[in-house]
Every structure is written in structure tokens, then in C-alpha cells.
Amino acid sequence: MQNIPPDFLQSVIKYGYLIIILLVFLQEVGFPNPIPNELVMVFSGYLCYTGMLKVPFVILVALLGDLLGSGILYAVFYFFGKKIMKKKPRWLPISQKKIDKLAAKFQKQGISAVIIGRLSPFIRGYVSVLMGLMNYPAKKYSWILVGTAIFWACFYVLTGYLIGPYWKLVSTYKAYWMLLPVFMLLLIVLLLGLRKVFVRLQTKKIN
């Protein structure tokens, strides 16, 4: 498959579930990873199609890696966020101004913004940081964390599994996998939009 390091492919094939949970955990906890987790999930789904891995186990380890990484990140910034931001560490490439802007957006749009953020591949890691800094209620965030992690893992693993028969054709396009996160984000926005419309229609009927 083009644009994926051969070492990465061999690692996933050789170590299977262990490398999957490790890669997902490291990226979700904040360590830089040249291979996006979304691509890890899609390729793992393809390996499930070939029979090398099992779909339920891949989803389970991805879920555990996501929950552990995101949960730790949230907890660290929940308890030590103010001290960390005062030091402005290089490993956190986000300014206080940007954090305040995102916080205002989340507070305005409510839980839907948090859900969309958690499902957005380019900012999902920062959501846990932001929720921790905002001291977002742990119990409330834990439900969002679990729900979005399940949806995220299932979506990408099953996508890789379903495109298994066409893997050689699809893999000839270098950036094909970048369309998946975009499609997922658009799907979530559409569903939330339809939900709001439905709620408004129901409200009008009642009134």
C-alpha cells in the first residue's frame, strides 16, 4: 500500500493487537505518531478481512487504547491544567487564546460540539485537553468518551473490513484514507442537524 511505511505494515502484521492498542494509546495520550490512528484502524480492518485478525478483538483493543489515552489526558489537564498552561510546554502546540476560543464554542453549542470534536480526527486529541482545562464534569465526559470511542473504532475498523475485497484498487490512491475522517465528520454533522430539526418539529407540534 502506497504512502504507508513498510515497517508499520510489518509491525501490525507481526504484533497484531498489541501494536494496535499501543499506537492508539500513544497518539490519544498526546505522543506524536506519523501514522494517524484512523489509518491504523482501517488497515486493521483490512487484516480482519484477510483473516489475520478478528473484528471484535480489534475494536476492543482500539477502544481500550482510546479510552486509556484520552482518559489520562483529560485527568492530567483536569487536575494540573492551570500549572501546565503557565509553563507553556512545547509539546502542547496550542495557545491560551485558542483554548479560550474553543471553550467558548463548546459552552455555546453544548454537548453536540463535544461529540463532534471527539469524532473529528484533526482535533479529537485536543478535546480531552480542553475538557480537562474547563473542569468538565468527569461523569458526563466519561459517557461521551465511551460513546464516541465505540463509534470511532467501529466506523474505521468496519470500513477497512468492507473495502477488503477492493483493497488493491483503493490503496492505489495515496490520500484515499484522508477522505474517511472528512466523510465521518460530515455524517455526524448531518445526523446532529437532522436531530435538531426533528426536535424543533416535535416542539412545534406540542405547542
C-alpha positions as a Markdown table, in Angstrom:
| # | Residue | x | y | z |
|---|---|---|---|---|
| 1 | Met | 0.0 | 0.0 | 0.0 |
| 2 | Gln | 1.4 | 3.4 | -1.0 |
| 3 | Asn | 2.4 | 6.1 | 1.4 |
| 4 | Ile | 2.4 | 3.8 | 4.4 |
| 5 | Pro | 5.9 | 2.9 | 5.8 |
| 6 | Pro | 6.6 | -0.8 | 5.3 |
| 7 | Asp | 7.9 | -1.1 | 8.9 |
| 8 | Phe | 4.4 | 0.0 | 10.1 |
| 9 | Leu | 2.7 | -2.7 | 8.0 |
| 10 | Gln | 5.0 | -5.4 | 9.2 |
| 11 | Ser | 4.6 | -4.3 | 12.8 |
| 12 | Val | 0.8 | -4.5 | 12.6 |
| 13 | Ile | 1.0 | -7.9 | 10.9 |
| 14 | Lys | 3.6 | -9.3 | 13.3 |
| 15 | Tyr | 2.4 | -7.9 | 16.7 |
| 16 | Gly | -1.3 | -7.6 | 15.8 |
| 17 | Tyr | -3.5 | -6.5 | 18.7 |
| 18 | Leu | -0.5 | -5.3 | 20.9 |
| 19 | Ile | 0.8 | -2.8 | 18.4 |
| 20 | Ile | -2.8 | -1.6 | 17.7 |
| 21 | Ile | -3.5 | -0.7 | 21.3 |
| 22 | Leu | -0.1 | 0.8 | 21.7 |
| 23 | Leu | -0.3 | 3.0 | 18.7 |
| 24 | Val | -3.8 | 4.2 | 19.5 |
| 25 | Phe | -2.9 | 4.8 | 23.2 |
| 26 | Leu | 0.3 | 6.8 | 22.4 |
| 27 | Gln | -1.5 | 9.1 | 19.9 |
| 28 | Glu | -4.5 | 9.6 | 22.1 |
| 29 | Val | -2.4 | 10.4 | 25.1 |
| 30 | Gly | -0.5 | 13.0 | 23.1 |
| 31 | Phe | 2.6 | 11.4 | 21.7 |
| 32 | Pro | 3.2 | 12.3 | 18.0 |
| 33 | Asn | 2.6 | 9.5 | 15.6 |
| 34 | Pro | 3.4 | 9.7 | 11.9 |
| 35 | Ile | 0.6 | 7.2 | 11.2 |
| 36 | Pro | -2.9 | 8.6 | 12.0 |
| 37 | Asn | -5.0 | 6.3 | 14.2 |
| 38 | Glu | -7.7 | 6.3 | 11.6 |
| 39 | Leu | -5.3 | 4.7 | 9.1 |
| 40 | Val | -4.3 | 2.2 | 11.8 |
| 41 | Met | -7.9 | 1.2 | 12.2 |
| 42 | Val | -8.7 | 0.9 | 8.5 |
| 43 | Phe | -5.6 | -1.3 | 7.9 |
| 44 | Ser | -6.5 | -3.4 | 10.9 |
| 45 | Gly | -10.0 | -3.8 | 9.5 |
| 46 | Tyr | -8.5 | -5.0 | 6.2 |
| 47 | Leu | -6.4 | -7.5 | 8.1 |
| 48 | Cys | -9.6 | -8.7 | 9.7 |
| 49 | Tyr | -11.0 | -9.3 | 6.2 |
| 50 | Thr | -7.9 | -11.4 | 5.3 |
| 51 | Gly | -8.4 | -13.5 | 8.4 |
| 52 | Met | -5.2 | -12.4 | 10.2 |
| 53 | Leu | -7.2 | -10.5 | 12.9 |
| 54 | Lys | -10.7 | -10.7 | 14.4 |
| 55 | Val | -13.0 | -7.7 | 14.2 |
| 56 | Pro | -14.3 | -7.8 | 17.8 |
| 57 | Phe | -10.8 | -8.0 | 19.2 |
| 58 | Val | -9.5 | -5.1 | 17.1 |
| 59 | Ile | -12.4 | -3.0 | 18.1 |
| 60 | Leu | -11.9 | -3.9 | 21.7 |
| 61 | Val | -8.2 | -3.1 | 21.8 |
| 62 | Ala | -8.7 | 0.1 | 19.9 |
| 63 | Leu | -11.5 | 1.1 | 22.3 |
| 64 | Leu | -9.2 | 0.4 | 25.3 |
| 65 | Gly | -6.3 | 2.3 | 23.8 |
| 66 | Asp | -8.5 | 5.3 | 23.1 |
| 67 | Leu | -10.2 | 5.3 | 26.5 |
| 68 | Leu | -6.9 | 5.0 | 28.4 |
| 69 | Gly | -5.1 | 7.6 | 26.3 |
| 70 | Ser | -8.0 | 10.1 | 26.3 |
| 71 | Gly | -8.9 | 9.5 | 29.9 |
| 72 | Ile | -5.3 | 10.1 | 31.1 |
| 73 | Leu | -5.0 | 13.2 | 29.0 |
| 74 | Tyr | -8.3 | 14.5 | 30.5 |
| 75 | Ala | -7.3 | 13.7 | 34.0 |
| 76 | Val | -3.9 | 15.3 | 33.7 |
| 77 | Phe | -5.4 | 18.6 | 32.5 |
| 78 | Tyr | -8.3 | 18.4 | 34.9 |
| 79 | Phe | -6.0 | 18.4 | 37.9 |
| 80 | Phe | -2.9 | 20.1 | 36.6 |
| 81 | Gly | -4.1 | 22.0 | 33.6 |
| 82 | Lys | -3.5 | 25.5 | 35.1 |
| 83 | Lys | 0.1 | 24.7 | 36.1 |
| 84 | Ile | 0.8 | 23.2 | 32.7 |
| 85 | Met | -0.5 | 26.2 | 30.8 |
| 86 | Lys | 1.5 | 28.6 | 32.9 |
| 87 | Lys | 4.7 | 26.9 | 31.7 |
| 88 | Lys | 3.5 | 26.7 | 28.1 |
| 89 | Pro | 5.3 | 23.5 | 27.2 |
| 90 | Arg | 6.5 | 23.0 | 23.6 |
| 91 | Trp | 4.7 | 19.6 | 23.4 |
| 92 | Leu | 1.3 | 21.4 | 23.7 |
| 93 | Pro | 1.2 | 23.5 | 20.4 |
| 94 | Ile | -2.0 | 25.4 | 21.3 |
| 95 | Ser | -2.2 | 28.9 | 22.8 |
| 96 | Gln | -4.3 | 30.0 | 25.7 |
| 97 | Lys | -6.2 | 32.3 | 23.2 |
| 98 | Lys | -7.1 | 29.3 | 21.1 |
| 99 | Ile | -8.2 | 27.3 | 24.1 |
| 100 | Asp | -10.4 | 30.1 | 25.3 |
| 101 | Lys | -12.0 | 30.4 | 21.8 |
| 102 | Leu | -12.7 | 26.6 | 21.7 |
| 103 | Ala | -14.0 | 26.7 | 25.2 |
| 104 | Ala | -16.5 | 29.4 | 24.3 |
| 105 | Lys | -17.6 | 27.4 | 21.3 |
| 106 | Phe | -18.1 | 24.3 | 23.3 |
| 107 | Gln | -20.0 | 26.2 | 26.0 |
| 108 | Lys | -22.3 | 27.8 | 23.4 |
| 109 | Gln | -23.1 | 24.7 | 21.4 |
| 110 | Gly | -23.2 | 22.3 | 24.3 |
| 111 | Ile | -22.7 | 18.5 | 24.2 |
| 112 | Ser | -23.1 | 18.3 | 20.4 |
| 113 | Ala | -19.8 | 20.3 | 19.9 |
| 114 | Val | -18.0 | 17.9 | 22.3 |
| 115 | Ile | -19.3 | 14.9 | 20.4 |
| 116 | Ile | -18.3 | 16.4 | 17.0 |
| 117 | Gly | -14.9 | 17.3 | 18.4 |
| 118 | Arg | -14.3 | 13.8 | 19.7 |
| 119 | Leu | -15.1 | 12.3 | 16.3 |
| 120 | Ser | -13.0 | 14.8 | 14.4 |
| 121 | Pro | -9.6 | 13.2 | 13.6 |
| 122 | Phe | -7.7 | 16.5 | 13.5 |
| 123 | Ile | -8.8 | 17.9 | 16.9 |
| 124 | Arg | -10.1 | 14.9 | 18.8 |
| 125 | Gly | -7.0 | 14.8 | 21.0 |
| 126 | Tyr | -7.4 | 18.4 | 22.0 |
| 127 | Val | -10.9 | 17.9 | 23.1 |
| 128 | Ser | -9.7 | 15.9 | 26.2 |
| 129 | Val | -7.2 | 18.6 | 26.9 |
| 130 | Leu | -9.9 | 21.3 | 26.7 |
| 131 | Met | -12.4 | 19.4 | 28.7 |
| 132 | Gly | -9.9 | 18.9 | 31.4 |
| 133 | Leu | -8.9 | 22.6 | 31.5 |
| 134 | Met | -12.6 | 23.5 | 31.7 |
| 135 | Asn | -13.1 | 21.1 | 34.6 |
| 136 | Tyr | -15.9 | 19.5 | 32.5 |
| 137 | Pro | -17.8 | 17.1 | 34.8 |
| 138 | Ala | -16.0 | 13.7 | 34.8 |
| 139 | Lys | -19.1 | 11.6 | 34.9 |
| 140 | Lys | -20.7 | 13.5 | 32.0 |
| 141 | Tyr | -17.5 | 13.4 | 29.9 |
| 142 | Ser | -16.9 | 9.7 | 30.6 |
| 143 | Trp | -20.2 | 8.8 | 28.8 |
| 144 | Ile | -19.2 | 11.0 | 25.8 |
| 145 | Leu | -15.7 | 9.4 | 25.9 |
| 146 | Val | -17.1 | 5.8 | 25.8 |
| 147 | Gly | -19.8 | 6.5 | 23.2 |
| 148 | Thr | -17.6 | 8.3 | 20.8 |
| 149 | Ala | -14.7 | 5.8 | 21.2 |
| 150 | Ile | -17.1 | 2.9 | 20.3 |
| 151 | Phe | -18.4 | 4.7 | 17.3 |
| 152 | Trp | -14.9 | 5.8 | 16.2 |
| 153 | Ala | -13.4 | 2.3 | 16.5 |
| 154 | Cys | -16.4 | 0.5 | 14.8 |
| 155 | Phe | -16.5 | 3.0 | 11.9 |
| 156 | Tyr | -12.9 | 2.7 | 10.8 |
| 157 | Val | -12.4 | -1.0 | 11.5 |
| 158 | Leu | -15.6 | -1.9 | 9.7 |
| 159 | Thr | -14.7 | 0.4 | 6.8 |
| 160 | Gly | -11.4 | -1.4 | 6.4 |
| 161 | Tyr | -13.2 | -4.7 | 6.6 |
| 162 | Leu | -15.8 | -3.7 | 4.0 |
| 163 | Ile | -13.3 | -2.4 | 1.5 |
| 164 | Gly | -11.2 | -5.5 | 1.9 |
| 165 | Pro | -12.2 | -7.0 | -1.5 |
| 166 | Tyr | -11.2 | -3.8 | -3.2 |
| 167 | Trp | -8.1 | -3.1 | -1.1 |
| 168 | Lys | -5.6 | -3.2 | -4.0 |
| 169 | Leu | -7.8 | -0.8 | -6.1 |
| 170 | Val | -8.4 | 1.6 | -3.2 |
| 171 | Ser | -4.8 | 1.6 | -2.0 |
| 172 | Thr | -3.5 | 2.9 | -5.3 |
| 173 | Tyr | -4.8 | 6.3 | -4.3 |
| 174 | Lys | -2.3 | 7.9 | -1.9 |
| 175 | Ala | -4.7 | 10.1 | 0.0 |
| 176 | Tyr | -7.9 | 8.0 | -0.1 |
| 177 | Trp | -7.9 | 7.3 | 3.6 |
| 178 | Met | -7.9 | 11.1 | 4.3 |
| 179 | Leu | -11.4 | 11.2 | 2.9 |
| 180 | Leu | -12.7 | 8.9 | 5.6 |
| 181 | Pro | -12.3 | 11.3 | 8.5 |
| 182 | Val | -13.9 | 14.0 | 6.4 |
| 183 | Phe | -16.8 | 11.8 | 5.5 |
| 184 | Met | -17.3 | 10.7 | 9.1 |
| 185 | Leu | -17.3 | 14.3 | 10.3 |
| 186 | Leu | -19.9 | 15.3 | 7.6 |
| 187 | Leu | -22.0 | 12.3 | 8.6 |
| 188 | Ile | -22.0 | 13.3 | 12.3 |
| 189 | Val | -22.8 | 16.9 | 11.5 |
| 190 | Leu | -25.7 | 15.8 | 9.2 |
| 191 | Leu | -27.1 | 13.5 | 11.9 |
| 192 | Leu | -26.9 | 16.1 | 14.6 |
| 193 | Gly | -28.5 | 18.6 | 12.2 |
| 194 | Leu | -31.4 | 16.2 | 11.4 |
| 195 | Arg | -31.8 | 15.6 | 15.2 |
| 196 | Lys | -32.2 | 19.3 | 15.8 |
| 197 | Val | -34.7 | 19.7 | 13.0 |
| 198 | Phe | -36.7 | 16.7 | 14.4 |
| 199 | Val | -36.7 | 18.2 | 17.9 |
| 200 | Arg | -37.9 | 21.6 | 16.6 |
| 201 | Leu | -40.7 | 19.9 | 14.6 |
| 202 | Gln | -41.8 | 17.9 | 17.6 |
| 203 | Thr | -41.8 | 21.1 | 19.8 |
| 204 | Lys | -44.0 | 23.0 | 17.3 |
| 205 | Lys | -46.5 | 20.1 | 17.3 |
| 206 | Ile | -46.7 | 20.1 | 21.0 |
| 207 | Asn | -47.2 | 23.9 | 21.2 |
